[in-house]
Amino acid sequence: MRKILCLFPICLFLFGCIQYNEEMWLNRDGSGHSQMHITVYSNYQNSETIGKYANIEGIHLLNFKTYRNKDNSYYDIEIGFDNLKAFNELNDKDAMAHFIGKSEIIKGKRGLLEFKRVISLGSTEINDEDQLADLFQTLFTVNRNWRYTIHFPYEIVSANTDPGNIDYKNKTVKWNYEIAYLWNKDQTMEVTMDRKIPFLLFYIGLPALILLVLLILWRVSHHKKKKAALEETIA
């Protein structure tokens, strides 16, 4: 029962949510920034939790605003992160805050990059009595959507979302999850990226490479002629 009472503020914060929207901008070195907009059907405001997240090394609270309108509480949060490891630390601050998830970028085949981010709501590690599960089950009467948008630094090859949610030109991908499908279930965002050489670099680099090869061939040829002339002189 004590664990249930301790978790109640974060439970109210998460599962009272009418809507969660997140937009992330990811850089090539793994740093970036994220904007989160949270709407909670409650007059309770949990600003202390937000402040706790800002104390993580590598996390920078860029902007934070909370306000109320009728029965709703609103949170606008913008954070910067030095790398994905720091961003992942946000996930570990609360046992039930796995909507931040764990993100990683790994090298795939043929020079491609694979981005993966695993999210969920709740935790399969919490095995308290059925009271906790019953508490949240009552909140699934309305399917609320949690939306994620990520701007990537490289060209997008594919993503595990609806085709209409992939903007290849602007290298942006969106996911939309119903809250019932996130409760104690892992959902994985997956994107394959291609690190193509920019055309400008290609057009500059190719002539430079050709020039370098010609210079090497000329020096080899010049050295051979000089050596041959020296051998004739000695003979």
N, C-alpha and C positions, 0 to 999 in steps of 0.2 A: 504493500500500500504506500509506503514511503516513496518508492520510486515513481509511482503514479502521480503523487502529489508534486514531486520535484519536476516532473516532465510537463505538468499541466500548463504552465505559461507558454512553453514552446509549442505544445499541442494546440492551444488556443490560437497561437500566432499562425501556425501552418494550416490547420484544418478548418479554421474559421475563414480561410481565404476564399474570397469570391473569384479572384483572378491573380495570377502571377505571370509577369512578362519580364523576360531578360533579353538584353541585346549585348553581345560581346564583340569586341574588335581584337583579333589575335595577330600579333606580329611574328616575323620570321624567327626571332630568337626565343619565342615562347612567352614573351611578356605581352601585356595588353591592358585593356580596361573593360569594365562591364557596367552596364546600367540596369538596375532592377526596379521594377514598379510592382508593389504589392498592395492589394486591396483586401482588407480584413473586415468582415461583418461583425464588428465589435467596437466598443468604446475603449477597450483596454489597449494601451500602447506599451510596447516592450522595447523602448529605446535602449535599455541597458544591454540587451543582446547584441544590437548593432555595434555599440561601442566596444564590446568584447571582441568582435570580429576584427575591428580596426587595429587591435594590439598585436596581431600576428606579424612576424617578421616577413618583409617582402610584400605586405599588403598596405595600400595607402587609401585612406578614406578621402575621396576627392569632393564628394558632395553628399549631404544627407538632409532630407526634409521629411517631416511627418506632420500630417494635418488631418482634420476630421471634417466630415460632411454628413449630416444627419446621423445615421446609425453606422456609418463606415469610417474606418481608420485607414489612412493611406501612408505608404512609405515609398519615398523616392531615394534610391541609394545609388551612388556611383563610386566604384572602387578602381584603383589601378593595382596591377600585380607585376612583380619582377619576373616571374616565371610560373609555369604550371604547377610546380611543386608547392609554391606559396599559395596559389589559388586552391589547390586541393586541401590545404590545411583548413580552409573554411568549412569543409565537409565534416571535419573531425571535432568541431567545437561542441556539437550537440548530437546526441544519439539518434535523433530523428530528423536532422537537417540534411538528409542525403539528396535533397533536390539540387544542391550545388554539385554533388557527385565527384567523381575522380576522372581527370582528363589526362591523356597522354598522346604524344606524337611519336610514331615509330617508323623506321625505314621499311618500305615494302619492296616488292619485286620491281626490277627494271627502273630503279631510281625513284619510284613513287613514294609518297609519304602517306601514312595511314593515321588519321585522327580518330580517337575513340573517347567517348565520355559516358560513363555509367552513372545513372541517377536512379533514385527511388524515393518513396515517402515511407516513413516508418523504418523499422529495423527488424530483421529476422533474428537478431541477436537478443532482442528483448523478449523474454519468455515469462513475463508476469502472468498473473491469472487472467482469465477471460474478460475481466472488467475493462482492461485497456483496449482490447479488440472491440468489445461491445460499444465502448465510448466512441470510437471512430466509425464504426459501422453505421451509426445513425447519421453521420455526416455525408454518406454517399447517396442520399436520396436525391440530390441534385448533382449532376455531372459537371464539375467545374473544369475548365481547360487551363493547362499550364503551358505557356508558349516560350520557346527559346529561338533566338536568332543569332547566328554567328557569322561574322565577316572574316574570311580566311585570307592569308597572305599569298597563296598560290592558286593556280588554275585548278578548278574543280573537275574531276573526272566522273565521280559518282557519289551518291549519298543515299542512305536508307530512309528516305522520306518520300512523300508524294512528289512526282516530277514537277508539279506546279510550284513547289516550295524551294526549288533550286534555281538560283539566278546565276547562270554561268558567267555572264558578262561582268557582273559586279562581285563575283566570288562570294556569294552569300547563300546560306542555307537556313531554312526554318523547320522547326518541329513543333507539333501540337499534340499534347497528351491529355487524355481525360484522367482526372485524379484517381478514379477507381482502378485504373491500370497501373498506377504507380505505387499503390499501397502494398508494401512488402514484396514488390516485384521489381527486379532490375530491368531498366530499359536502357539500351545503348544507342547513342548517336554515333554514326560512323560516316566518315568522309574520306575519300581517296583524292589526293592532290598530286599534281604534276609540277615539278620544279623546272619549267621550261626556261631556256636561256632567252633573255629579252632580245628582240630583233635588233635593237640598236647595238647591243654588245656583240651580237653575231656579226653584223655588218662591219663593225670596227675590228673585231678580233680576227675574222677570216683574212682580210687583206694583210694584216700584221703578221699572221702565221705564214702566209704565202711568201711575204717579203723575207721573213726569217729563214725559211727553207731555201730560197734562192741565194741568200747571203751565205749560208752554210755551204751550199753546192759550189758557189763561186770561190770561196776560200779553199775548199778541198781541191778544186780544179787548179787554182792558182798555186797551191802548195805542190801539187804533182808536177806542174810545168817547171816550177823553180827547181825542184829536185832533179828532174830530168836534165835541165840545162846545166846544173852543177856537175852531174855525172859525165856529161859530154865534155865539159871543160877539163875535168880531171883525166879523162881518157886521152 
